[in-house]
Amino acid sequence: PQLQALLLSGNRLRALPGGLLPPAGAAAVPGGPFPLLSRLEAADNEVAELGADIAALPALKSLDVANNQLRELPAALADCPRLKEANFRGNQLKDKRLEKMVNGCQTKAILEYLRAGGRGKGKAESAREEARKKKREKQQQKDGRDVEQDEPEEASKLLVKVLHVSENPAPLVVKASPGIKDVRPFIVCCVLKGVNLKAGNALKRFLSAQTKLHEDICEKRTAATIATHDLQLIKGPLVYDVQPPDQLKIMPLGRKEIKAKDLLRQLQSEAEEQRKQKKRQNVSGLHKYLHLLDGKDNYPCLVDAEGIVISFPPITNSEKTKISRDTSNLFLEVTSNTSLQICKDVMDMLILKIAELNRFTLENKEDSGSDDGSDALCGPGKLNPSQNVQPMNFPLVAEQVRVVDMDGNLKVLYPSKTDLTTVSSLLTVIR
């Protein structure tokens, strides 16, 4: 029972030694049969199965089962509380994504994948994704019913023209670094030109719409996060990267440049102060999202060609690329650690909302001195039915943006032929 290290590599073992783990059906012994065993090496053998009872080794810190005949890894590995180093290379795993991970990812990422149930998601995550899908479908059906109440003709729909990469003399490109896959792997980007934020309260409504999307389809930023930038203030190509909290520097909206770890500490302090003053549990603003970075060794960031961090999802984007009333061309970014599809769905809705706001501004003929305090999301159902809705003479232009890996291989292109179809009942897309 005092055994601390067991080195079995380079033999012909087909299973781990009997008695190392409790037999199936045996009553659990506190601490297991070997409560001090922290190092187990069984590489270069013929072990075909690693049982779920591996979690009965509470002190296990290092596990090496490389070059065996394992086809699966038990989810119970994620229940080993001290496991920090694990080597599973050289096994022909059935889960090909997991096989790639064991060859290139840190142990922590592998254990998180196993904890989620492997093959992308566990039952709980699958249920959440299914709920998200139903919620999106319900919203789309609602939007469709709003339109059906006053069947608009095709000519009265909002217009968005897609500019393909092949037609664009200077397309913006985003490079995704390898490290991002373990932190916040999914990103979708787009350039949107022809936005009118000068008139009246257009900017206020725009920011309000973004906040509402964060609350609804983005599920309080847990499913996805939106960042919007002034395109004129961006220098490409951009790199979607990871940096340690004590190295990542950003100038958050309305604040001075600060390191990410200091920003989070500052926000946490503000949140505590806010709770004391208001004598309540809930906090508002950026403080609501601090927990989304718990346990992360590296933080995601979007960096421009000058090495300046312009976005730190899911917390904030930079003062450097902040949108103003004079902004007419936007760089839109949606990131997620959940799925690529949620990024695309959110981007579809974001472009739709911007198109609706543009039309509302045009039809209400607000001038720069307008005092209208409305910050409603102005969809077709919000417009005066008596108005004769005419198509905009100058539709919004959505320029395709490619996300590539560091070798230039395409990861995602938005908007592709299949994108913006979820909002096609409200939007006419000229491709």
C-alpha positions in Angstrom: 0.0 0.0 0.0 3.0 2.4 0.3 3.8 1.9 -3.4 4.5 5.3 -5.1 5.9 4.4 -8.5 5.3 1.4 -10.8 7.4 1.1 -13.9 6.3 -1.6 -16.3 7.3 -0.3 -19.8 8.8 -2.5 -22.5 7.1 -5.8 -21.7 4.3 -7.8 -23.3 1.6 -7.1 -20.7 -1.9 -7.4 -22.1 -3.5 -5.8 -19.0 -2.4 -3.9 -15.9 -1.4 -6.2 -13.0 -4.3 -7.8 -11.1 -4.8 -6.1 -7.7 -3.5 -2.7 -8.9 -7.1 -1.6 -9.2 -10.0 -2.9 -7.2 -11.9 -5.8 -8.8 -15.2 -5.1 -10.5 -18.1 -5.0 -8.1 -15.8 -4.7 -5.0 -16.7 -2.3 -2.3 -14.9 1.0 -2.6 -12.0 1.4 -0.2 -11.2 5.0 0.9 -8.1 6.0 -1.1 -8.1 2.8 -3.1 -5.7 -0.2 -2.7 -2.7 2.1 -3.5 -3.4 5.5 -2.1 0.1 6.8 -2.7 0.7 5.6 -6.3 1.6 8.8 -8.2 3.6 7.4 -11.2 2.5 4.6 -13.4 4.4 3.7 -16.6 3.2 0.9 -18.9 4.3 2.1 -22.3 5.4 -0.3 -25.1 3.2 -3.2 -24.0 0.0 -4.9 -25.5 -2.5 -3.4 -23.1 -5.9 -3.4 -24.9 -8.1 -1.8 -22.3 -7.8 0.8 -19.6 -10.8 0.3 -17.2 -12.9 3.0 -15.6 -11.5 1.9 -12.2 -8.4 3.9 -13.0 -10.0 6.6 -11.0 -9.3 4.5 -7.9 -5.8 5.8 -7.9 -6.3 9.1 -6.1 -2.7 10.2 -6.1 -1.9 9.4 -9.7 0.0 12.4 -11.3 1.8 10.7 -14.2 0.5 8.0 -16.5 2.3 6.6 -19.5 0.5 4.0 -21.7 2.0 5.0 -25.0 2.4 2.4 -27.8 -0.2 -0.1 -26.6 -3.3 -1.5 -28.2 -5.9 0.8 -26.6 -8.9 1.6 -28.8 -10.7 3.8 -26.2 -9.8 6.0 -23.2 -12.2 5.9 -20.3 -13.9 9.1 -19.3 -13.0 8.2 -15.7 -9.5 9.4 -16.4 -10.9 12.9 -15.9 -11.8 11.9 -12.3 -8.2 11.4 -11.3 -7.9 14.5 -9.3 -4.1 15.0 -9.5 -3.4 13.7 -13.0 -1.1 16.3 -14.7 0.9 14.3 -17.2 -0.4 11.6 -19.5 1.0 10.0 -22.6 -1.4 8.1 -24.8 0.5 8.3 -28.1 0.9 5.3 -30.4 -2.5 3.8 -29.7 -5.0 3.3 -32.5 -7.9 5.1 -30.9 -11.4 4.8 -32.5 -12.1 8.4 -31.8 -10.0 10.1 -34.5 -10.4 13.6 -33.0 -9.1 12.2 -29.7 -6.2 10.5 -31.5 -5.2 13.9 -32.9 -5.5 15.5 -29.5 -3.2 12.9 -27.8 -0.6 13.7 -30.4 -0.7 17.5 -30.0 -2.6 18.7 -27.0 -1.8 19.2 -23.3 -3.1 16.6 -20.8 -5.6 19.1 -19.4 -7.3 19.5 -22.8 -7.5 15.8 -23.3 -9.1 15.3 -19.9 -11.6 18.0 -20.5 -12.6 16.3 -23.8 -13.0 13.0 -22.0 -15.0 14.7 -19.2 -17.4 16.0 -21.8 -18.0 12.5 -23.0 -15.6 12.2 -25.9 -16.5 12.5 -29.6 -17.1 16.2 -29.1 -19.8 16.2 -26.3 -21.1 14.3 -23.4 -24.8 13.8 -22.8 -25.1 17.0 -20.9 -23.4 19.0 -23.6 -25.4 17.3 -26.3 -28.6 18.3 -24.4 -27.4 21.9 -24.1 -26.6 22.0 -27.8 -30.0 20.5 -28.7 -31.7 23.1 -26.5 -29.7 25.9 -28.2 -30.8 24.5 -31.6 -34.5 24.5 -30.6 -34.2 28.0 -29.3 -32.7 29.2 -32.5 -35.4 27.4 -34.6 -38.1 28.9 -32.4 -36.7 32.4 -32.8 -36.5 31.9 -36.6 -40.1 30.7 -36.7 -41.1 33.8 -34.7 -39.3 36.0 -37.1 -41.0 34.2 -40.0 -44.5 34.7 -38.4 -43.7 38.4 -37.9 -43.2 38.7 -41.7 -46.2 36.6 -42.6 -48.5 39.0 -40.7 -47.8 41.6 -43.4 -46.5 39.5 -46.3 -43.8 41.9 -47.8 -43.0 41.5 -51.4 -39.5 40.4 -52.4 -38.6 44.0 -53.4 -39.3 45.3 -49.9 -36.9 43.0 -48.1 -33.6 44.1 -46.7 -30.7 43.8 -49.1 -27.2 42.5 -48.4 -24.7 42.1 -51.2 -21.9 39.5 -50.7 -18.5 40.5 -52.1 -16.5 37.3 -52.7 -12.9 37.0 -51.8 -12.0 36.4 -55.5 -13.7 39.8 -56.4 -12.0 41.7 -53.5 -8.7 43.4 -54.4 -7.6 43.5 -50.7 -9.5 40.9 -48.6 -9.0 40.8 -44.9 -7.6 37.5 -43.6 -7.5 36.0 -40.1 -4.8 33.5 -39.1 -5.7 31.1 -36.3 -2.7 29.8 -34.2 -2.6 26.1 -33.2 -2.8 27.0 -29.5 -6.3 28.4 -29.8 -8.0 25.0 -30.2 -7.5 24.2 -26.5 -8.8 27.6 -25.3 -11.6 29.0 -27.6 -11.4 27.2 -30.9 -14.2 28.7 -33.0 -14.2 32.1 -34.8 -16.2 33.5 -37.7 -15.5 37.0 -39.2 -17.0 39.3 -41.7 -16.6 42.9 -43.1 -19.8 44.9 -43.4 -19.8 48.1 -45.4 -22.4 50.8 -45.7 -23.6 51.1 -42.1 -25.2 54.4 -41.1 -24.5 55.3 -37.4 -24.4 59.1 -37.8 -28.1 59.8 -37.6 -29.9 60.4 -34.3 -29.6 57.5 -31.9 -28.4 55.0 -34.5 -25.2 54.2 -32.6 -27.2 53.8 -29.3 -29.6 51.4 -31.0 -26.7 49.5 -32.6 -25.0 48.9 -29.2 -28.3 48.0 -27.6 -28.9 45.4 -30.3 -25.5 43.9 -29.7 -26.2 43.7 -25.9 -29.6 42.0 -26.6 -28.0 39.4 -28.9 -25.4 38.7 -26.1 -28.3 38.1 -23.7 -30.4 35.9 -26.0 -28.9 33.9 -28.8 -25.4 34.1 -27.2 -26.8 32.9 -23.9 -25.1 35.6 -21.8 -21.9 35.0 -23.8 -21.6 31.4 -22.6 -22.4 30.1 -26.2 -20.7 32.8 -28.2 -19.3 36.4 -27.9 -19.7 39.3 -30.4 -17.1 41.9 -31.0 -17.6 44.8 -33.5 -14.7 47.0 -34.7 -14.2 50.1 -36.9 -12.6 48.6 -40.0 -10.7 51.8 -40.7 -8.8 51.4 -37.5 -7.7 47.8 -38.2 -4.4 46.7 -39.9 -4.4 43.2 -41.3 -3.7 40.4 -41.5 -5.1 39.5 -38.0 -4.0 36.6 -35.9 -6.4 34.7 -33.6 -4.0 33.7 -30.8 -3.5 32.8 -27.2 -1.3 34.6 -24.6 -0.7 34.0 -20.9 -2.7 36.3 -18.6 0.4 38.1 -17.4 1.6 38.9 -21.0 -1.7 39.7 -22.8 -2.1 43.5 -22.9 -5.1 45.3 -24.1 -6.7 48.8 -23.9 -10.2 47.9 -22.9 -13.2 50.0 -23.9 -13.1 53.2 -21.7 -9.9 52.2 -19.8 -6.1 52.5 -20.0 -3.9 49.7 -21.3 -3.6 46.9 -18.8 -2.5 43.2 -18.6 -5.3 40.7 -18.7 -4.7 39.3 -15.3 -4.7 42.8 -13.8 -7.9 43.7 -15.7 -9.7 40.6 -14.3 -8.5 41.4 -10.8 -9.7 44.9 -11.2 -13.1 43.8 -12.5 -13.4 41.3 -9.7 -12.7 44.0 -7.2 -15.3 46.3 -8.8 -17.8 43.5 -8.7 -17.3 42.9 -5.0 -17.7 46.7 -4.4 -20.8 46.7 -6.5 -22.3 43.9 -4.5 -21.6 45.7 -1.2 -23.1 48.9 -2.4 -26.3 47.4 -3.9 -26.5 44.6 -1.3 -27.3 42.0 -3.9 -25.7 38.9 -5.4 -26.0 39.8 -9.1 -23.5 42.1 -10.9 -23.7 43.8 -14.2 -21.5 44.9 -17.1 -18.3 43.0 -17.8 -18.3 41.6 -14.3 -21.0 39.0 -15.3 -18.5 37.2 -17.6 -15.4 36.8 -15.4 -16.2 33.2 -14.6 -16.0 32.2 -18.3 -12.2 32.3 -18.0 -11.9 30.3 -14.8 -9.2 27.7 -15.0 -7.7 28.9 -18.3 -3.8 29.0 -18.5 -4.0 31.1 -21.6 -6.5 33.7 -22.8 -7.8 34.1 -26.4 -7.1 37.3 -28.3 -7.3 38.8 -31.7 -4.0 40.7 -32.7 -3.5 43.1 -35.6 -0.5 43.4 -37.9 1.2 45.8 -35.4 1.0 43.3 -32.6 -1.8 45.2 -30.8 -4.6 43.2 -29.2 -7.9 44.4 -30.5 -10.1 41.8 -28.9 -10.1 39.7 -25.7 -13.1 37.4 -25.9 -15.4 36.9 -24.0 -14.5 40.0 -21.9 -13.9 43.1 -24.1 -12.6 44.5 -27.3 -10.1 47.4 -27.6 -10.6 51.2 -27.4 -8.2 51.3 -30.4 -10.9 49.9 -32.8 -13.9 51.3 -31.0 -17.0 52.2 -33.1 -18.1 55.8 -33.3 -20.9 57.7 -35.1 -18.5 58.2 -38.0 -18.0 54.5 -38.5 -19.5 53.2 -41.7 -17.5 50.0 -42.3 -17.4 47.3 -39.7 -15.3 44.3 -38.9 -17.5 41.8 -37.2 -16.1 38.9 -35.1 -18.0 36.0 -33.3 -16.1 33.5 -31.2 -17.2 30.4 -29.2 -15.8 27.5 -27.3 -19.0 25.6 -28.1 -19.3 25.1 -31.9 -18.7 26.7 -35.3 -22.4 26.6 -36.1 -23.4 28.8 -33.2 -20.8 31.4 -34.4 -22.4 31.4 -37.9 -26.0 31.6 -36.5 -25.0 34.6 -34.3 -23.3 36.3 -37.2 -26.4 35.8 -39.4 -28.6 37.4 -36.7 -26.1 40.2 -36.2 -26.0 41.1 -39.9 -29.8 41.0 -40.0 -30.1 43.3 -37.0 -27.7 45.8 -38.5 -29.7 45.7 -41.8 -32.9 46.3 -39.9 -31.4 49.2 -37.9 -30.0 50.8 -41.2 -33.5 50.7 -42.7 -35.1 52.1 -39.6 -32.7 55.0 -39.7 -33.3 55.6 -43.4 -37.1 55.5 -43.1 -37.4 57.7 -40.0 -35.0 60.2 -41.6 -33.3 61.0 -38.3 -30.8 63.8 -38.4 -27.7 64.1 -36.3 -29.6 66.2 -33.8 -32.4 63.7 -33.2 -33.4 63.2 -29.6 -35.2 59.9 -30.1 -34.3 57.7 -27.1 -35.6 54.5 -28.7 -33.2 51.6 -28.5 -35.6 48.9 -29.7 -34.5 46.2 -32.1 -36.4 47.5 -35.0 -37.4 44.6 -37.2 -40.0 44.7 -39.9 -42.7 44.1 -37.4 -41.7 47.3 -35.5 -42.2 49.6 -38.5 -45.3 51.5 -39.2 -47.4 49.3 -41.5 -48.7 52.3 -43.4 -45.2 53.1 -44.6 -44.4 52.2 -48.1 -41.2 50.2 -47.5 -38.8 50.6 -50.4 -35.5 48.7 -50.8 -32.4 50.6 -49.9 -30.7 52.1 -53.0 -27.4 51.1 -51.5 -27.6 47.7 -49.8 -25.1 46.7 -47.2 -22.0 44.9 -48.6 -20.8 41.8 -46.7 -17.2 41.1 -47.7 -16.1 37.5 -47.2 -13.4 36.9 -44.6 -11.3 33.8 -44.6 -10.0 32.2 -41.4 -6.9 30.1 -42.2 -4.3 28.2 -40.2 -0.7 29.4 -39.9 0.1 27.5 -43.1 -2.7 29.2 -45.1 -5.1 26.3 -45.2 -8.7 27.4 -45.1 -10.6 26.7 -41.8 -13.8 28.8 -42.4 -15.1 31.3 -44.9 -18.0 33.6 -44.1 -20.5 34.3 -45.6 -20.4 31.1 -47.7 -23.2 30.0 -50.0 -24.9 28.2 -47.1 -24.7 31.2 -44.7 -27.5 33.8 -44.1 -30.1 31.2 -45.1 -31.5 31.1 -41.6 -32.6 34.8 -42.0 -33.6 34.5 -45.7 -37.3 35.2 -44.9 -36.2 38.7 -43.9 -33.1 39.3 -46.0 -32.4 39.3 -49.7 -28.8 38.2 -50.2 -27.3 39.1 -53.6 -24.5 36.6 -54.2 
